[in-house]
Amino acid sequence: MNAILLILLLLQTQTLFDFSKEASLEGWIVVNDGVMGGLSRSTLKLNAGGHGVFSGKVSLENNGGFASIRLDCSRVSLKNTQSMVLHVKGDGGRYQFRLRARKDDYYAYIHYFKTSGDWEKITLPLSEFYPTFRGRKLNLPDFAGDYLEEVGILIGNKQEEVFELQIDSICLE
């Protein structure tokens, strides 16, 4: 196989979810700190521009402090994949992208990203995702999986905040 063809194969993009091409948010769930007694609130909606809008308010009351969304991906192969690529417009805030190799794992692999307030492409190398459980880094190897079953976005910066993240697409490269 010639080198150019090999490079093109390696750079192929696989779309996990394209909000502009979906008529519904089926498969997405909202998980806020209410599962632990907290009072944070969030929603995920489609706007008129064809973008997913993850928005709400993070509250620290009642030991709260996070809001999140998750997508069950079934089982997605990561063969020839180096990075998660997000096309988003944030509010200048810091978010956490999460993935699970198996959706039943008690821990998730995470990578933080900061938004600029403009539409941007954010590339998160899979090799930089590390395992956490309830906000604590675990003494386990960083992500090196061959597949994933769940992705998500979480905001939980140990402060009360109102947030809005518009999402165009989530892809693998």
N, C-alpha and C positions, 0 to 999 in steps of 0.2 A: 504494500500500500504506500502511495507516495505521501510525503510529509505534509503537503497542503491539505489533502483529504483527511488525514489523521487529525490535524489541527481543527478543521471544520467540524469533524465529528465530536471532538472534545468540547467545542464551544457551543454546541447545540443547547438551546433553551427548552426546558420542559415547564409548562405552565401548570402550577398546582391549582390556582384559582384566579380567574380574571373577572373582577366584579362588573366590568362593562359588558361582558358577554353573558352574564347570568341574570335570569329573571327572578331568582329567589336566593335566599341565604340558607337554603336547606343544607344541613350538615354542620352549620355553625351553631355554637352554643355560647352563652354568656355565663361566666363564672366569676362572681364577685366575692368579697370577703364575708358576705352574709352566711356562707357555709361554715364560718367560724364565729359568727355573732357580730361581725362588723356591719357598718352602715353605708358603705360605698355603693354607688349606683352607676350602671352603665348600660348602653344599648349598642346594637349594631344594626344599622339601617342602610338601605340603598338610597342614594340621593338622585335628583333629577339628572345630574351629569353622568350617571352610571358608575359612581364610585361607592364603595363601602365606607360608611362613616361610623367609626368606633368612638363614642363620646360619653362623657359623664362627669362624675365628681368622686374623687377619692377622699374618704373620710378616715380619720384616725380614731374616731369614737368607738367604744366597745372593743378595743384592741384590733380595729380594722386597719386597712392600709393598702388594699389592692383591688383592681378591676381587671378582668381579662376576657378574651374571646378565644375559642378553640375550634379547630376543624378536624374531624375524623377523616383521614386520608385513605382509609383502608390500608393498603400496603403499597408504598411507592418505592420503586428501586432507585438507588442512588448511584448506580453504575455510571461511570464517566462524569460524575457530578462533583464539583469543587465548592460551590457556594449556594446559599439562599440569596435571592435577589428580590428586593421589595421596591415597588414603585409607589411612593407615598407622598402625601403633603401633610406635614405635622404642624404643630403649634409652637415649635421651638423646644418642646419637652423631650425627656429621655424615656424610652420605652425598652422593653425586653422582648426579643423574639425567642420563642420556646419551641422545642421539638422533642418528640418521644419516638424512640425506635419501636417500642411496643406501647400501645396506649394504656396497657395495664401496669406499666412501670410506675412505682411510687414517686420517682424522681423525673425531672426533665433536664434537658441540656439547654443552656441559655446563652444568648449573646445580646449585649446591650447595644442600642443605637440611639443617636441623638438626631432630632429633626431640625431643619433650618427655617421652616415656615413657608418654603417654596416646594413645588413638585421636584422630587429628586429620586434617583436610583441609588439604593443602598445595597451594597454587596457585603454579605456576611460569610466569610470562609467557614465551611463546616468544621475544619480542623481547630477552629478557635472556640467552638461551643464547649462549655464545661458543665458537669452535672451539679444540680442543686436540689435541695428539698426544703420547702418552707423558708426560702431566703438564705439558706446556709450552703456553702460550697461543700461538696462531698469528697471524700478521699477515694475517688474512682478515676479511671482514665477519662480523658476528654473524648468527645464523640468521634467514633471511627466506624460507624455503622454502615451496613450495606443497603439499608432500607429505613423508611420511617412510616409511622402510622398516624401521627398527630402533629399538627403545628398550631401555634397560637401566638398571641401578642398580649403582654401584660404591662400594666403601669402600676408601680408601687415604689415610690421614691422616698418613703418615710416622711411624707409631708402631705398636708391637705392640698388638693389642687383640682381645678376644673380642666378638662382635657378634650381634645378633638384630634383624631387622626383619620385622614381620608386615605383610603387604600384603593389603588387601581388594580394591582396584580401582585401575586406572590409566585415566584418562579424558581427553578433550579437551573444552574449553569454549570 
